[in-house]
Amino acid sequence: MLAFFLEFTPEQDAQIFASVPAQAAVFTLRGPNPQSEPYVSKTANLRRRLSRLLGAPEEHTRRLNLRHAIRTIEYTPTGSDFESTFLLYKLLRSAFPKTYANRLRMRFAPLIKLHLDNEYPRATITTRLGKRNGKNLYYGPFPSRSSAEKFANDSLDFFKMRRCVEDLHPDPAFPGCVYSEMKMCLAPCFKGCTEEEYRAEVDRVQAYFDTRGESLLRDFSAQRDQASANLDFETAAAQHARLDKLNPLTTHLPEIIRRIDHLHGLIIQRAAAQDSVTLFRVMAGYICDPVNFLVQMSAEHASKSQSMESRLLETLACVRTENSHSTLETMEHLAILKRWYYRSSKVGEIFFADDKGAFPMRRIVRGIARVFRGEKPENAALQEPLSALAYQSQVAPGAKSDSS
């Protein structure tokens, strides 16, 4: 899985340290016993880190030293912390299948779950994905459970879908709850509506989540305009007030939050290789293995006069996709994606596919140029993860990178 392999002997440590790059990398150290536990980690400077771990031990220090316990070194240089984190995750998952999640401090991403397999669907907050072929739908990832709850509650105020979590057995004698008394629920619990009416309301909720609120914005705008055309200014004012209440929800909603099976994107990161960037394709929340994309071509390749867009499409077509990955892997990839995306100092850019699965190629080409030159993303001020005032929650902190 790692690109380079070295034999380590303490007598030749200086030559070995000089042969490894002084740059970010993910590495594995192994002892003479193949059954022994390997040392797996990432670092911002591989040469310095190996010198500390495998160099001559200092007196009167408790610093870990593996000089006489290690026989082989494996490593892969990386160009970004995101690449290091993703590669470290894959290594730990392979080497420590039972404990890798704790080693990585894996925290699954909060999601909104629409329970469509229930006879009377409802929405809840969860961190677990269900079966792929199930009817339930999931939306996210959110930075925290409180932000997911706030968005779900504020959104459902515009609908009359039930908020209770019990499985319903409709009974006309049932007194109902506070939501039915406030006319905020169709009250299927005491047959306050027909099954068709409740299903239609659930369809409206699903359309709202699927379109990130656009469906309801269009409905309210059309109703307001129709009321104004009919000179029903009181109704028009009421619809305008509802639009004013809905707009902040959709305006401040991070671009990454969408239906998970529609979460297709492309992450661009700096590459360890010169003249290149690293591309990570995201398919339904699953992060595919990275591929290098050559930005500055040699004179030999440049003579083919092929546009960057066409070369990019060819590269994306060659991305190896995994159709056999488990639901747990998707949850873990969403956790890695969430941790990176909601960082206050996020490095790299991500672009999302539209409803038809098409990428904004011209924007991606410009994004590749910015990442390659180390410039800030377009509209950087507008791409802040989430406003604390808007969602009243703290963004989950990202993993601290190894400073050595």
C-alpha positions in Angstrom: 0.0 0.0 0.0 3.0 2.3 0.6 5.3 3.4 -2.2 8.8 3.1 -0.7 10.6 0.4 1.3 13.9 0.6 3.2 15.9 -1.8 5.3 17.0 -0.2 8.6 20.2 -0.9 10.4 21.4 1.3 13.3 25.0 1.3 11.9 23.8 3.1 8.7 21.2 5.4 10.2 22.8 8.6 8.9 22.7 7.4 5.3 19.1 6.1 5.7 17.9 9.4 7.2 19.5 11.3 4.4 17.7 9.2 1.8 14.2 9.9 3.0 12.5 13.2 2.0 12.1 16.0 4.5 8.4 16.4 3.8 5.0 15.2 4.9 4.4 11.4 4.7 2.6 8.4 6.1 4.9 5.6 7.3 5.1 2.2 8.8 7.9 0.8 11.0 8.2 -3.0 11.4 10.3 -5.2 13.6 12.0 -8.5 12.7 9.0 -10.5 13.8 6.3 -10.4 11.1 3.7 -11.1 13.8 4.6 -8.1 15.9 2.5 -4.9 15.9 3.8 -2.3 13.4 4.2 1.4 14.2 1.9 3.4 11.8 1.7 7.2 11.8 1.8 10.3 9.7 4.2 13.3 10.0 4.8 16.7 8.5 8.6 15.9 8.2 9.5 12.3 7.6 13.3 12.7 8.0 13.0 14.6 11.3 10.5 12.1 12.6 12.6 9.1 11.8 15.6 10.7 13.3 13.8 11.1 16.5 12.3 7.6 16.6 15.4 5.7 15.2 18.3 7.9 16.0 20.8 7.4 18.9 18.8 7.7 22.2 19.5 10.8 24.3 20.3 10.4 28.0 17.8 11.2 30.7 14.8 11.3 28.3 11.5 9.4 28.1 11.1 10.0 24.4 10.0 6.9 22.5 13.0 5.3 20.7 12.6 2.3 18.4 16.2 2.1 17.2 16.9 -1.5 18.1 13.3 -2.8 17.5 12.8 -1.8 13.8 14.1 -3.5 10.7 12.1 -2.1 7.8 10.7 1.4 6.9 7.8 1.9 4.5 6.5 5.3 3.5 4.6 7.3 1.0 5.1 11.1 0.7 1.9 13.1 0.7 1.0 16.6 -0.4 -1.7 17.6 2.1 -3.0 16.7 5.5 -6.2 15.4 3.9 -4.2 12.9 1.9 -2.2 11.9 5.0 -5.3 11.4 7.0 -7.0 9.3 4.3 -4.0 7.2 3.7 -3.4 6.7 7.5 -7.1 5.6 7.8 -6.6 3.0 5.2 -3.4 1.7 6.7 -4.8 1.5 10.2 -8.0 -0.1 9.0 -5.8 -2.9 7.4 -3.3 -3.2 10.3 -5.7 -2.9 13.2 -9.2 -3.9 12.1 -10.5 -3.9 15.7 -9.1 -0.7 17.1 -8.5 1.6 14.1 -11.6 3.7 14.8 -10.4 4.5 18.3 -6.8 5.2 17.1 -8.2 7.7 14.6 -10.8 9.1 17.1 -13.4 8.5 14.5 -16.7 10.4 15.1 -19.5 9.6 12.7 -21.2 12.5 11.0 -24.6 13.6 12.2 -27.3 13.1 9.6 -31.0 13.7 9.1 -32.8 10.4 8.6 -36.2 10.3 6.8 -37.9 7.1 7.9 -39.7 6.2 4.7 -40.0 2.5 5.6 -42.4 3.5 8.4 -46.1 3.5 7.7 -46.2 7.1 8.9 -42.8 8.5 8.0 -40.9 11.0 10.3 -37.5 12.6 10.5 -34.8 12.0 13.2 -31.1 12.7 13.8 -28.7 9.8 13.5 -25.0 9.0 12.9 -25.7 5.6 11.3 -26.6 4.7 7.8 -29.0 1.9 7.1 -29.1 -0.7 4.4 -28.3 0.4 0.8 -31.5 -1.0 -0.6 -33.7 0.4 2.2 -36.3 3.0 1.7 -34.9 5.5 4.3 -33.1 8.6 3.1 -30.2 10.4 4.8 -29.1 14.0 4.5 -25.9 15.6 5.7 -23.2 15.6 6.9 -23.7 18.2 9.6 -20.8 19.5 11.8 -22.6 18.5 15.0 -25.7 16.9 16.3 -27.1 20.2 17.6 -26.7 21.9 14.2 -28.6 18.9 12.6 -31.3 19.1 15.2 -31.7 22.9 14.8 -31.9 22.7 11.0 -34.4 19.8 11.1 -36.6 21.5 13.7 -36.6 24.8 12.0 -37.3 23.2 8.6 -40.2 21.0 9.9 -41.9 24.1 11.3 -43.0 24.7 7.7 -44.6 21.3 7.4 -47.2 19.2 9.2 -45.3 15.9 9.3 -45.4 14.2 12.7 -42.5 14.8 15.2 -43.3 11.9 17.6 -41.0 8.8 17.4 -43.4 6.0 18.3 -44.9 3.6 15.8 -48.5 4.8 15.3 -51.7 2.8 15.6 -54.3 5.4 14.6 -57.2 5.6 17.1 -59.9 8.3 16.9 -60.0 8.2 20.7 -56.4 9.2 21.1 -56.2 12.8 22.4 -53.2 13.9 20.2 -50.3 16.0 21.3 -49.3 19.6 21.5 -48.3 19.7 17.8 -51.8 18.7 16.7 -53.3 21.2 19.0 -51.2 23.9 17.5 -52.1 22.8 14.0 -48.5 21.9 13.3 -49.2 18.2 12.6 -51.8 16.4 10.4 -52.4 14.2 13.4 -52.4 10.7 11.8 -52.3 9.3 15.4 -56.1 9.9 15.8 -56.9 9.8 12.0 -56.9 13.6 11.7 -56.0 13.1 8.0 -56.2 10.4 5.3 -53.2 8.3 4.4 -53.0 10.0 1.1 -52.9 13.5 2.7 -50.1 12.4 5.0 -48.2 10.8 2.2 -48.5 14.1 0.2 -47.1 16.0 3.1 -44.2 13.6 3.4 -43.5 14.0 -0.3 -43.2 17.8 0.3 -40.7 17.3 3.1 -38.6 14.9 0.9 -38.7 17.4 -1.9 -37.5 20.1 0.5 -34.6 18.1 1.7 -33.7 16.8 -1.8 -33.5 20.4 -3.2 -31.9 22.0 -0.1 -35.0 24.1 0.5 -35.5 25.3 -3.1 -38.8 23.5 -3.6 -40.4 25.4 -0.7 -38.9 28.7 -1.7 -40.5 28.3 -5.1 -43.8 27.4 -3.6 -43.8 30.4 -1.2 -42.7 32.8 -4.0 -45.4 31.5 -6.3 -48.1 31.8 -3.7 -47.0 35.3 -2.7 -46.9 36.5 -6.4 -50.4 34.9 -7.0 -51.8 36.6 -3.9 -50.3 40.0 -5.0 -51.8 39.5 -8.5 -55.2 38.9 -6.9 -54.8 42.0 -4.8 -54.9 39.8 -1.6 -52.2 41.8 0.1 -52.7 40.3 3.5 -52.0 36.8 2.2 -49.1 38.1 0.2 -47.6 39.7 3.3 -48.0 36.4 5.2 -46.2 34.5 2.5 -43.4 37.1 2.3 -43.0 36.7 6.1 -42.6 32.9 5.7 -40.0 33.5 2.9 -38.1 35.8 5.3 -38.1 33.0 7.9 -37.1 30.3 5.4 -34.3 32.3 3.6 -31.7 32.1 6.4 -32.1 28.3 6.6 -31.2 27.8 2.9 -28.8 30.7 2.6 -26.5 29.5 5.4 -26.8 25.8 4.6 -23.3 24.5 3.8 -23.0 23.2 0.2 -21.9 19.8 1.4 -25.2 19.1 3.1 -27.3 17.1 0.6 -28.9 13.7 0.2 -26.1 11.2 0.9 -26.8 9.0 -2.2 -26.5 12.2 -4.2 -23.3 13.4 -2.5 -20.9 13.4 -5.5 -17.9 15.7 -5.5 -14.3 16.2 -6.4 -11.7 17.2 -3.8 -8.5 19.0 -5.0 -5.4 18.9 -2.8 -1.7 19.7 -3.3 0.3 16.8 -4.5 3.7 15.5 -3.2 4.8 15.2 -6.9 5.9 18.4 -8.6 3.7 20.0 -11.3 0.6 18.1 -10.0 -2.4 18.1 -7.8 -4.1 15.2 -6.2 -7.8 14.5 -6.9 -10.2 12.6 -4.6 -13.5 11.7 -6.2 -16.5 11.4 -3.8 -19.3 9.1 -4.9 -22.4 8.9 -2.7 -20.2 9.9 0.3 -17.5 7.3 -0.4 -14.0 8.7 -1.1 -12.3 6.9 -3.9 -8.5 6.4 -4.0 -6.5 9.5 -5.0 -5.2 10.1 -8.5 -2.5 12.6 -9.5 -3.4 15.2 -12.2 -0.5 16.9 -14.1 -1.0 20.6 -14.2 2.1 21.8 -15.9 2.9 19.4 -18.8 6.2 18.8 -20.3 6.9 20.1 -23.8 6.5 16.6 -25.2 3.0 16.2 -23.8 2.0 19.8 -24.3 2.5 19.4 -28.1 -0.7 17.3 -28.2 -2.7 20.5 -27.6 -5.2 18.8 -25.4 -7.3 21.1 -23.2 -7.2 20.8 -19.4 -10.9 20.0 -19.3 -10.5 17.0 -21.6 -7.5 15.8 -19.7 -9.4 16.1 -16.5 -12.4 14.2 -17.8 -10.0 11.4 -18.9 -8.4 11.3 -15.5 -11.8 11.1 -13.7 -12.9 8.3 -16.0 -9.9 6.3 -14.8 -10.7 6.7 -11.1 -11.1 3.2 -9.6 -14.5 2.9 -7.8 -15.3 0.3 -5.2 -18.8 -1.1 -5.5 -18.3 -3.7 -2.8 -17.6 -1.3 0.1 -19.7 -1.6 3.2 -22.1 0.9 4.8 -19.6 1.2 7.7 -16.9 2.3 5.2 -19.2 5.0 3.9 -19.9 6.2 7.4 -16.2 6.4 8.1 -15.5 8.3 4.9 -18.3 10.8 5.7 -16.6 11.3 9.1 -13.3 12.0 7.4 -15.0 14.3 4.9 -16.9 16.1 7.7 -13.7 16.6 9.7 -11.9 18.2 6.8 -14.7 20.3 5.4 -15.7 22.0 8.6 -12.2 23.0 9.7 -11.8 26.7 10.2 -8.5 26.6 8.2 -9.5 24.1 5.5 -6.8 23.5 2.8 -7.9 22.5 -0.6 -11.2 22.8 -2.5 -14.2 20.7 -3.2 -16.7 20.9 -6.0 -20.1 19.1 -6.1 -21.9 17.5 -9.0 -25.4 18.8 -10.0 -28.6 16.8 -9.9 -27.6 15.1 -13.2 -24.2 14.1 -11.9 -22.3 16.6 -14.0 -19.3 18.5 -12.5 -18.8 22.3 -13.1 -15.7 21.7 -15.2 -14.7 25.3 -15.7 -14.9 26.1 -12.0 -12.9 22.9 -11.3 -10.1 23.9 -13.7 -9.9 27.3 -12.0 -9.9 25.6 -8.6 -7.0 23.3 -9.7 -5.0 26.4 -10.7 -5.7 28.0 -7.3 -4.7 24.9 -5.3 -1.6 24.4 -7.4 -0.5 28.0 -6.8 -1.5 27.9 -3.1 -4.2 30.6 -3.5 -7.4 31.0 -1.5 -10.6 29.5 -2.8 -13.0 31.6 -4.9 -15.4 33.5 -2.6 -13.4 32.3 0.4 -15.4 34.5 2.7 -18.6 32.8 1.6 -17.2 29.3 2.0 -16.9 29.4 5.7 -18.2 26.1 7.1 -21.1 27.3 9.3 -21.9 30.4 11.2 -22.1 29.8 15.0 -24.9 32.4 15.1 -26.9 30.7 12.4 -26.7 27.2 13.8 -25.8 27.9 17.5 -23.3 25.0 17.5 -19.6 24.5 17.5 -17.9 22.9 14.6 -16.3 19.6 15.4 -12.6 20.1 15.7 -10.4 18.4 13.2 -7.6 16.0 14.0 -4.4 17.7 14.9 -1.6 17.0 12.4 1.7 15.6 13.5 4.1 18.6 13.9 7.2 16.5 13.8 
